[in-house]
């Protein structure tokens, strides 16, 4: 039984339902938190965004999702905002969805990143 029952009905993007599927497949219990994505560089190319944090994990997990118009826009937004790529933070793109995964648990970070990239 999934720990999450996330819906992204408040996001008007054709991939909102697909991203909800991915988020619901994460092992950690997630809760959505507010953040100020409209202040980012190239925010006019972001249709919507959401940010989730784990609520019960020993090692917290943060997932930020950006709903863009295209793969090219997502790439440009990531570069313009210098999204981090470190041992504890990695971003990736799946079509017009860009996501940033953050966790001190590098195995968890890699698992979530792989899950988001490789499952439909």
GIGI-V305192 format. One record per pair of residues at least 12 apart in sequence whose C-alpha atoms are under 10 Angstrom apart, sorted by sequence separation. I is the first residue (numbers start at 1). J is the second residue. D is the distance in whole Angstrom. If there is no record, write none. Layout:
BEGIN
I;J;D + I;J;D
END
This chain:
BEGIN
7;19;9 + 8;20;6 + 37;49;7 + 51;63;6 + 52;64;6 + 66;78;10 + 89;101;6 + 90;102;7 + 101;113;7 + 6;19;9 + 7;20;6 + 8;21;10 + 36;49;9 + 37;50;9 + 50;63;8 + 51;64;4 + 52;65;9 + 78;91;8 + 88;101;8 + 89;102;4 + 90;103;9 + 100;113;9 + 6;20;6 + 7;21;9 + 35;49;9 + 36;50;10 + 37;51;10 + 50;64;6 + 51;65;6 + 78;92;9 + 88;102;6 + 89;103;7 + 99;113;9 + 5;20;8 + 6;21;8 + 8;23;10 + 34;49;10 + 35;50;8 + 36;51;10 + 49;64;7 + 50;65;5 + 51;66;9 + 78;93;9 + 85;100;9 + 87;102;9 + 88;103;5 + 89;104;8 + 101;116;10 + 4;20;9 + 5;21;9 + 6;22;10 + 7;23;9 + 34;50;7 + 35;51;7 + 49;65;5 + 50;66;7 + 83;99;10 + 84;100;8 + 85;101;10 + 86;102;9 + 87;103;9 + 88;104;5 + 90;106;10 + 4;21;10 + 6;23;7 + 7;24;9 + 33;50;8 + 34;51;7 + 35;52;10 + 48;65;8 + 49;66;4 + 50;67;9 + 75;92;9 + 83;100;8 + 84;101;10 + 85;102;10 + 87;104;8 + 88;105;7 + 89;106;9 + 99;116;9 + 5;23;9 + 6;24;6 + 32;50;7 + 33;51;6 + 34;52;9 + 48;66;6 + 49;67;6 + 74;92;9 + 75;93;8 + 84;102;9 + 87;105;9 + 88;106;6 + 99;117;10 + 4;23;7 + 5;24;6 + 6;25;10 + 32;51;6 + 33;52;6 + 47;66;8 + 48;67;5 + 49;68;9 + 74;93;7 + 87;106;6 + 88;107;10 + 90;109;8 + 3;23;10 + 4;24;5 + 5;25;9 + 31;51;8 + 32;52;4 + 33;53;7 + 46;66;7 + 47;67;6 + 48;68;7 + 74;94;9 + 78;98;8 + 86;106;10 + 87;107;10 + 88;108;10 + 89;109;8 + 90;110;9 + 93;113;10 + 2;23;10 + 3;24;7 + 4;25;7 + 30;51;10 + 31;52;5 + 32;53;7 + 45;66;10 + 46;67;6 + 47;68;6 + 72;93;10 + 74;95;9 + 75;96;9 + 77;98;9 + 78;99;9 + 88;109;7 + 89;110;10 + 92;113;8 + 2;24;6 + 3;25;8 + 4;26;8 + 30;52;6 + 31;53;6 + 32;54;9 + 45;67;9 + 46;68;5 + 47;69;7 + 71;93;7 + 74;96;6 + 75;97;10 + 78;100;9 + 87;109;9 + 88;110;9 + 91;113;8 + 92;114;10 + 94;116;8 + 95;117;10 + 2;25;7 + 3;26;8 + 4;27;8 + 29;52;10 + 30;53;5 + 31;54;6 + 43;66;10 + 45;68;6 + 46;69;7 + 70;93;10 + 71;94;8 + 72;95;9 + 73;96;8 + 74;97;7 + 75;98;8 + 87;110;10 + 90;113;8 + 93;116;9 + 94;117;6 + 1;25;10 + 2;26;8 + 3;27;7 + 4;28;8 + 5;29;9 + 6;30;8 + 29;53;8 + 30;54;4 + 31;55;7 + 44;68;9 + 45;69;7 + 46;70;10 + 70;94;10 + 71;95;5 + 72;96;8 + 73;97;10 + 74;98;6 + 92;116;9 + 93;117;8 + 94;118;9 + 2;27;8 + 3;28;7 + 4;29;6 + 5;30;9 + 6;31;8 + 28;53;9 + 29;54;5 + 30;55;6 + 43;68;9 + 45;70;9 + 70;95;7 + 71;96;5 + 73;98;10 + 74;99;9 + 92;117;8 + 2;28;9 + 3;29;6 + 4;30;7 + 5;31;10 + 6;32;9 + 28;54;6 + 29;55;6 + 30;56;8 + 63;89;10 + 65;91;10 + 69;95;9 + 70;96;4 + 71;97;7 + 2;29;9 + 3;30;8 + 4;31;9 + 27;54;9 + 28;55;8 + 29;56;6 + 30;57;9 + 37;64;10 + 46;73;8 + 61;88;10 + 62;89;9 + 64;91;9 + 65;92;10 + 66;93;9 + 68;95;9 + 69;96;6 + 70;97;8 + 71;98;8 + 26;54;10 + 28;56;7 + 29;57;8 + 45;73;7 + 46;74;8 + 61;89;10 + 63;91;10 + 65;93;10 + 67;95;10 + 68;96;5 + 69;97;9 + 70;98;10 + 23;52;9 + 28;57;6 + 33;62;10 + 35;64;9 + 37;66;9 + 45;74;8 + 67;96;6 + 68;97;6 + 27;57;9 + 28;58;10 + 30;60;10 + 32;62;10 + 66;96;8 + 67;97;5 + 68;98;7 + 28;59;10 + 30;61;8 + 31;62;10 + 32;63;9 + 33;64;10 + 42;73;9 + 45;76;9 + 46;77;8 + 66;97;6 + 67;98;7 + 16;48;9 + 28;60;9 + 29;61;9 + 30;62;9 + 32;64;10 + 42;74;10 + 45;77;8 + 65;97;7 + 66;98;5 + 67;99;9 + 16;49;10 + 28;61;8 + 30;63;9 + 44;77;10 + 65;98;6 + 66;99;6 + 13;47;7 + 42;76;8 + 43;77;8 + 64;98;8 + 65;99;4 + 66;100;9 + 12;47;8 + 13;48;8 + 41;76;10 + 42;77;6 + 64;99;5 + 65;100;7 + 11;47;8 + 12;48;7 + 41;77;7 + 42;78;9 + 63;99;7 + 64;100;5 + 65;101;9 + 11;48;6 + 40;77;8 + 41;78;9 + 63;100;6 + 64;101;7 + 10;48;9 + 11;49;8 + 40;78;10 + 41;79;10 + 42;80;7 + 43;81;10 + 62;100;8 + 63;101;5 + 64;102;9 + 11;50;9 + 41;80;6 + 42;81;8 + 62;101;6 + 63;102;7 + 23;63;9 + 40;80;9 + 41;81;6 + 61;101;7 + 62;102;5 + 63;103;9 + 40;81;7 + 41;82;10 + 61;102;6 + 62;103;7 + 8;50;9 + 23;65;10 + 60;102;8 + 61;103;5 + 60;103;6 + 61;104;8 + 59;103;7 + 60;104;7 + 61;105;8 + 59;104;6 + 60;105;8 + 19;65;8 + 59;105;6 + 63;109;10 + 58;105;9 + 59;106;10 + 61;108;8 + 62;109;9 + 19;67;9 + 49;97;10 + 51;99;9 + 53;101;10 + 60;108;10 + 61;109;8 + 16;65;10 + 49;98;9 + 50;99;10 + 51;100;9 + 52;101;10 + 53;102;9 + 54;103;10 + 59;108;9 + 63;112;9 + 46;96;10 + 49;99;9 + 51;101;10 + 53;103;10 + 63;113;10 + 16;67;8 + 46;97;10 + 61;112;9 + 15;67;8 + 46;98;10 + 14;67;9 + 15;68;10 + 13;67;7 + 12;67;9 + 13;68;8 + 14;69;10 + 11;67;9 + 13;69;9 + 19;97;8 + 18;97;10 + 15;95;9 + 19;99;10 + 28;108;10 + 15;96;8 + 16;97;9 + 27;108;9 + 14;96;10 + 15;97;8 + 26;108;10 + 13;96;10 + 13;97;10 + 26;111;9 + 27;112;9 + 26;112;7 + 25;112;9 + 23;112;9 + 26;115;8 + 22;112;9 + 25;115;8 + 26;116;9 + 25;116;9 + 23;115;10 + 22;115;8 + 23;116;8 + 22;116;6 + 21;116;10 + 22;117;10 + 19;116;8 + 22;119;8 + 21;119;10 + 22;120;8 + 21;120;9 + 19;120;10 + 18;120;8
END
